[in-house]
């Protein structure tokens, strides 16, 4: 995976990119790296899933997306799922400081083009992106895939899709539920009436197919992402 291969040998065209990360310095560094590696100037940046979706709706069709797994308006794999649904044929590369085998395996099983640890050195990062542009999957050094998933593990994707189908407000409420916040505090933090919060919770519980807040939080943790990002 080292950067020993000539960049000129990588012929897959990458003419534009979208970088999604809520840390400004890291986002700028990634954008700069993409411009350098692929000799492009069409790199758009977003600090949240909402901003990323707006960029994609703005007739911008990137050749590759770099997506931080832990965004402020994302629960679990829902951000990845929404990006993939919006840009179905675009390779999405996940970047994260969390590199546990469960997280990497869940992301790759969901269809990511690669998983880049945030502490990966610049040269290895460049080599990884060139490999990904050639259609090769990239996973963290030392990663070892677990035993083949059992049939019930397909629920990870199903749960993530259900979370992704929630509205932006419902997603934020779900994240606060996972943090153990009561309705009154959720209403205060989101500047909503408590009755409105209760209505949103009723709807999101129904969409997730659970009966109460506790089951909703456990469902999110079941995908092995939210639990690792706490």
N, C-alpha and C positions, 0 to 999 in steps of 0.2 A: 504493500500500500504506500510505500515511500514515493516521493516525487522524482523518480529516476526516469520515468517515461517522458519523452518529449511532448510538450503541449501541442506541437504541430501535428502529432500523430492522431490526435483526438478530433475526429472529423464531424461528430454530432454537432449540428448547429445550435448554439445557444445565443440568441440575439437579444433576449430580454429576460429580466428576472424580477421576482417580487420577494423582498426580505421582510419577514414579520417577526419583530422582537420588541419587547417593551423596555429594554435597556438601551438608551440612545447611543452610548459609545460602542456597545457590541453590535448594534444594528448598523451603525456607520461603518464599522470595521468589516462586517460581512459584505455590505454593499460594495465597499472598496475592493475587497478580495474578488468578488464576482466580476467587477469591471476589469480587474487586472488579469484574471485567469482567462476570461472569455473575450477580452478586448471589446467590451460593449459599453454603451453609455445609457442604455434604457433599463435602468434599475430603479424600481419604485420601492418605497419603504412604508411600513405601517407599524404602529405601536400596539395594536389590538386586533382582535378578530373582526370587530365591527369595521375598523378602518380598512382591513384587508379585503373584506367583502365589498366595500364601497369602491376600492381600486379595481376589483375584478368586474364590478358592474359598470365601471366607467370605460368600457370598451378597451380595456387593457388586457391583452392575452399573453401572459408571460410564457416563456419556454421552460421555466423551472421556478419552483417556489421553495424558499427556505423558511420553515415555520418553527418558531419557539413553541415547545409543548406547553409551557406554563405561562399563559397569558392571563391578564387580570379578568377578562370576561369569558373565560373558558373553563369548563368542567371536564376533566378526563380527556377522552379522545374526541369530544364533540367538535372542537375547533378543526381538527384534522379532517373529520368527516364532512363538515360544511365546506371546507376548501375543496376537497375531492369531489363533492357533489356539484360544486360550481364550475370547477375546471377539471373535468373528468379525465382528459387525456394528458394532463400536465403532470410531470413527475414532482412529487412533493417530498422534500427532504426535511426530516424532523431534526431539530437541534435542541439539546437539553443538558442540564447539569446533572440530571438523574439518569444513571445508566445501569440500573439493576436489570438482571436478565428478564424478569417479568415485564418490565416496561418496554425494553427493546423488542421482546418477542411479540407483545401485544401490538406495538406500532408497526412492525414489519408484517405481521399477519393481516393487519388492516389495509395494507397496500402501499406503505411508504417506499419511496425509492432508495432511502438510506436513513441511517440514524447517526448523527454527528454529535459526539460529546463536546460540551462547551470548552473543555480543557485541552482539546486536540491542538497540537502545534500547527503553525501556519503552513509549513511545507506539507505536512500530512493532510491538512484540510484541503489544500489545493489539489493534491493527488487524488483525494477522495472525490472531490467534485468532478474532476476529469474522468474518473472511472464511472461515476454516476451518469455523466453526460454520454458515455459510451454504452449505457444500458446495464451496467454492472451494479449490483446491490452493495452497499457499504454498511458495515456494522462496526461497533467499537472494537478496538484491538483487545483480544482476550475473551471476547464474547463467545459463549458456547450455548447453542440452542438446546433447550430442554427436550425431554422426550416428546414425540409427536402428540399434538393436542388431541384430547378425547372429543367425541362429538358434542358433549355439553359445553365445551369451551367456545363453540361458535356463538354462544350467548353474549360473549364479550362484544362482538360486532353489533349484535342486535341491541344490546343495552346502550352502546355508544350512539347508535342511530336514533334511538328514542330520545336520548339526551340532546342530540343535535337538532331534533325536530322542535324543541322548546323555543319559545320566543326569547329575545334578548333579556327581557325583564325576568322571565321565568328561570332562565339560566342563572342569572345573578342571585335570585332568591334561593335556588337549589344550592349554589355555592355557599351561601350564608347558612342554610340549613345544615350543610355538612360541617360547618364550623360550630354548630350547636347554638346558633342565635335564635332566641324566641321571636315570635311574630312582632312584638312591640319594638324590639331593637331593629328588626329587619325593616319595619315601616319607617323608623327614624333614619336609618342609614340610607334608605332609598328615597326618602322624602315622599312617602306614599301614605294614604290612609290605611289603618290596620285592616279595615274591611276589604280594601283592595288587595292587600297582601294575602288575606285568607282566600279570596277568590282565585288568585293566581296559584296558590298552593293546591287548592282543590283541583284545578285544571291540570297542573303538572303531575299530581299524584295519579290522576286518571290516565294521562298520556304515558306515564312510566309503568302503569299497571300495578301500582302498590296501594296499600290502604292508609298508610300514615307516614309522618316525617321520618321516623326511625327507619322504616323499610326503604324509604327513598335514599337516605344516607348510606345504608348498607348496600343498596343496589349500585350506587356510584362507586363505592369502595370495591365492589366485586370485580371491576374491570382492572384492578391493580394499578391504577394510575393516580387517582386522587389521593389514595392512602400514601403513596410514595412521594407526593408533592407537598405534603403538609409540612 
